[in-house]
Amino acid sequence: MTTIPTRALGAMLLAHQLILTQGSAAAPRRAEAPSGEAATAADREKSALETMCGTPPDPQADARDQGYMDLLGSTLLLGDDQRDKLKDYHDAQAQALGDARARLCERRPDPANLPGALDFRRAVLQSQLDAMNAVNPKLLDFYNSLNSAQKARFDAIRSRFGQAAR
């Protein structure tokens, strides 16, 4: 049996739950303030917003994602209908990410003041919820199309990813 790297599966299957984590004040990244001191929450939020809105999407992401889907397809021995459901999931995930980025970057709240910081956090959480609501049905549709052996393999891969992410 071919094994799929846990990072590849994780990047594809769990990204919709982590789409905007880097934009969250709870993200574990420690930025440095210009003075060399530890960055404030506002500095981290502003940096995350600038990164998200100022960095164009990776032009190689589609090819990389297609490689992950092909690898997952061969690992799970997917049929054509299952591959179509996996593609539907991937397309919904890509759309949700694009929508979330557009909504957050359009408004560009100022996290330097309390109302702006609260607005930024609310917008990030709302984007995460919207993405999950859009993507989860497609993921469940794909998962429910798997037979019991495929589900067992899929769950084992997903479980290993969860352990590797800790």
C-alpha positions as CSV (number, residue, x, y, z in Angstrom):
1,M,0.0,0.0,0.0
2,T,1.3,3.5,-0.9
3,T,1.6,5.8,2.1
4,I,0.6,9.4,1.8
5,P,2.7,11.9,3.7
6,T,0.7,13.1,6.7
7,R,1.6,16.7,6.0
8,A,0.2,16.4,2.5
9,L,-3.1,15.0,3.7
10,G,-3.2,17.5,6.6
11,A,-2.5,20.4,4.3
12,M,-5.4,19.4,2.1
13,L,-8.0,18.0,4.5
14,L,-7.5,20.2,7.5
15,A,-6.6,23.5,5.9
16,H,-10.2,24.6,5.9
17,Q,-10.2,24.5,9.7
18,L,-6.9,26.4,9.9
19,I,-7.4,28.8,7.0
20,L,-7.0,31.9,9.0
21,T,-5.2,30.8,12.1
22,Q,-2.2,32.9,11.2
23,G,-4.5,35.9,11.4
24,S,-5.6,35.1,14.9
25,A,-4.2,36.8,17.9
26,A,-3.9,33.4,19.4
27,A,-1.4,32.3,16.8
28,P,1.9,31.1,18.4
29,R,4.1,33.3,16.2
30,R,6.3,35.8,18.1
31,A,6.9,38.9,16.0
32,E,9.5,41.5,16.9
33,A,8.5,45.1,17.3
34,P,10.7,47.6,15.4
35,S,12.4,48.5,18.7
36,G,13.4,44.8,19.1
37,E,11.0,44.3,22.0
38,A,8.4,41.5,21.9
39,A,5.6,42.5,19.6
40,T,2.2,43.4,21.0
41,A,-1.0,41.7,20.0
42,A,-1.8,44.6,17.8
43,D,1.6,44.2,16.1
44,R,1.0,40.5,15.5
45,E,-2.5,41.1,14.2
46,K,-1.3,43.9,11.9
47,S,1.5,41.7,10.6
48,A,-0.9,38.8,10.0
49,L,-3.2,41.1,8.1
50,E,-0.4,42.6,6.0
51,T,0.9,39.1,5.2
52,M,-2.6,37.8,4.3
53,C,-3.6,40.8,2.2
54,G,-0.2,41.7,0.8
55,T,1.0,38.3,-0.3
56,P,-0.5,37.0,-3.5
57,P,-1.7,33.4,-3.5
58,D,0.9,30.8,-4.2
59,P,0.9,30.2,-8.0
60,Q,2.0,26.6,-7.5
61,A,-0.7,25.7,-5.0
62,D,-3.1,24.2,-7.6
63,A,-0.4,21.9,-8.9
64,R,0.7,20.9,-5.4
65,D,-2.9,20.3,-4.4
66,Q,-3.5,18.2,-7.5
67,G,-0.5,16.1,-6.6
68,Y,-1.9,15.6,-3.0
69,M,-5.3,14.6,-4.5
70,D,-3.7,12.2,-6.9
71,L,-1.6,10.7,-4.1
72,L,-4.7,10.4,-1.8
73,G,-6.6,8.9,-4.7
74,S,-4.0,6.2,-5.3
75,T,-3.5,5.5,-1.6
76,L,-7.2,5.0,-1.0
77,L,-7.9,3.4,-4.4
78,L,-10.6,5.9,-5.2
79,G,-13.2,5.3,-7.9
80,D,-14.2,8.1,-10.4
81,D,-17.2,9.1,-8.3
82,Q,-15.0,9.4,-5.2
83,R,-12.4,11.4,-7.1
84,D,-15.1,13.8,-8.2
85,K,-16.3,14.2,-4.6
86,L,-12.7,14.9,-3.5
87,K,-12.4,17.5,-6.2
88,D,-15.7,19.1,-5.1
89,Y,-14.2,19.3,-1.6
90,H,-11.0,20.8,-2.9
91,D,-12.8,23.4,-5.0
92,A,-15.1,24.4,-2.0
93,Q,-12.0,24.7,0.1
94,A,-10.2,26.9,-2.5
95,Q,-13.4,29.1,-2.8
96,A,-13.7,29.4,0.9
97,L,-10.1,30.5,1.3
98,G,-10.5,33.1,-1.5
99,D,-13.7,34.4,0.0
100,A,-12.2,34.7,3.5
101,R,-9.2,36.5,2.2
102,A,-11.3,38.9,0.1
103,R,-13.6,39.7,3.0
104,L,-10.8,40.4,5.5
105,C,-8.6,42.3,3.1
106,E,-11.5,44.4,1.8
107,R,-12.3,45.8,5.3
108,R,-8.7,46.0,6.7
109,P,-9.6,46.8,10.3
110,D,-7.0,48.7,12.3
111,P,-5.9,46.4,15.2
112,A,-3.9,49.2,16.8
113,N,-7.0,50.3,18.7
114,L,-9.4,48.2,20.7
115,P,-12.5,48.4,18.4
116,G,-10.3,47.6,15.4
117,A,-8.6,44.7,17.2
118,L,-12.0,43.3,18.3
119,D,-13.4,43.8,14.8
120,F,-10.4,42.0,13.3
121,R,-10.7,39.0,15.7
122,R,-14.5,38.8,15.0
123,A,-13.9,38.9,11.3
124,V,-11.3,36.1,11.5
125,L,-13.6,33.9,13.6
126,Q,-16.5,34.6,11.3
127,S,-14.4,33.7,8.2
128,Q,-13.3,30.5,9.9
129,L,-16.9,29.6,10.7
130,D,-18.1,30.5,7.1
131,A,-15.3,28.4,5.6
132,M,-16.2,25.4,7.8
133,N,-19.9,25.7,7.0
134,A,-19.0,25.8,3.2
135,V,-16.4,23.1,3.2
136,N,-17.5,20.5,5.8
137,P,-20.5,19.2,3.8
138,K,-18.2,18.5,0.8
139,L,-15.7,16.8,3.0
140,L,-18.4,14.6,4.7
141,D,-19.9,13.8,1.2
142,F,-16.4,12.6,0.1
143,Y,-15.9,10.7,3.4
144,N,-19.3,9.0,3.3
145,S,-18.6,7.8,-0.3
146,L,-15.6,5.7,1.0
147,N,-16.1,2.0,1.8
148,S,-15.1,0.8,5.3
149,A,-11.5,-0.1,4.3
150,Q,-11.0,3.3,2.7
151,K,-12.4,5.0,5.7
152,A,-10.1,3.0,8.0
153,R,-7.1,4.1,5.9
154,F,-8.3,7.7,5.7
155,D,-8.9,7.9,9.5
156,A,-5.4,6.4,10.2
157,I,-3.8,9.0,8.0
158,R,-5.8,11.8,9.6
159,S,-4.9,10.5,13.0
160,R,-1.2,10.5,12.2
161,F,-1.5,14.0,11.0
162,G,-3.1,15.1,14.2
163,Q,-0.3,13.6,16.2
164,A,2.4,15.2,13.9
165,A,0.8,18.6,14.3
166,R,1.1,18.6,18.1
